[in-house]
Amino acid sequence: MKKLLIALGILAVIVVLAGVAILVLVVVNIQKPRIEPAVSDALEMEFRIRGRVRLRLFPSASIVLSDVLVRNRGTDLATVETLRLGVELRLRRENIRANRCR
C-alpha cells in the first residue's frame, strides 16, 4: 500500500511539472498570424487579435485572446477585451466553445 501511495505521489508531481513545462515552453502567441486568417475566412469578416494569445490549462484547457476586433466592410461589429476559447471533448463529438467573453 505504501508503494502505491508513493507511486501516485510521483505521478501527480510529474503531471504538475508537465503542465508547468507546457505553459512555459509553448509560445501560443506565435500562432496569431495563422489564427487571424483562419477565423476571418470562416466568418467572412475581418478578425484581428490586437493583444496577446495565451494558453491556459487550469481549470480547463483553453486559449485566451486579448483585445479582439471583428469588422465587416470597415464597420466594427464587436470588440472583446478577453475571449476565452475552451475545447470540450465528449464521447461522440468535439466542440469548441467560447467560455468567457468580456
N, C-alpha and C positions, 0 to 999 in steps of 0.2 A: 504494500500500500504506500509506503514511504517513497519508493522508487517511482511510482506512478505520479505522485504529487510533485516530485522533483522534475519529472519529465514534462508535466503540464506547465509548471512554472517556467521552465526553459523555453517551451514552445510559446508561451504568452510573451516572454521577453523578445523572442525572435520576431513575432508578429508586430509588436510595437516598434522595434528597430527598423523593420522593413517598411512600415508606414512612414516613419520619420525620414528614411532614406529616399522614399519616393517623393515626398514633399520637397526635400532639399535638392535632389538631383534632376527631377523632371521640370523643365522650364516650359510651361504651357504658353507663356506669352509669345514664344517664337511662332506658335501656330496661328497667331492673329491674321497674317496675310492669307492663310488658307481658309479660315473660318468665315471671314467677311464676304468673299465672293461666293462661297457655297450657300450662305444664308441669303445673300442678295439674289442669287439665281432662283432659289426655292421660293422666296417671297415675291419675286419680280419687282423689287423695290431696292432702294439703296439702304444698305445696312452697314453701319460703322461702329467700331469699338474704339472710342476715344481714350479710354482708360486702360487699366491692366486686365489681364486674364490670369486667373489663379485656379489652382486645383485644391479642392478640399476633400478630405477623407472622413472627417468626423463632423457630425454624427452619421452622415451617409456620404457616399462618393458623389461629388458634384463639381461642376466648373462654374466659377463666379466671374461674370463680366461686369466691368465698371464703366460707367458713363457711355451708355449705348444710345445710338441715334438711328431711327428709321425714317426715311424720307421717300416721298413719291412725287416725281416731277417737280422737284425743288421745294416742296412743301413738307415741313416737319410734321410727321404723323405721331411720333412717340419719342420721348426721351426718357431714359430709365437710368437712375443713379446706380443701382445694383441689380443685376439679373443673375439668379442662381438656377442653373440647369442641372437637374439630377437625373440619373439613369435608374429606372425602376425595372428590375428584372422579375418576371413572373414565369411560371412554368411553361406557358404556351406562347408568350409573346414578349417583346421588349418595347418599352415605352420611354420616351424622353419627355420629361415633364418640367415645366418651369415651376420650381418650388416656391421661390420668393421673388418678388418684384417690388422695388422701391423707387 
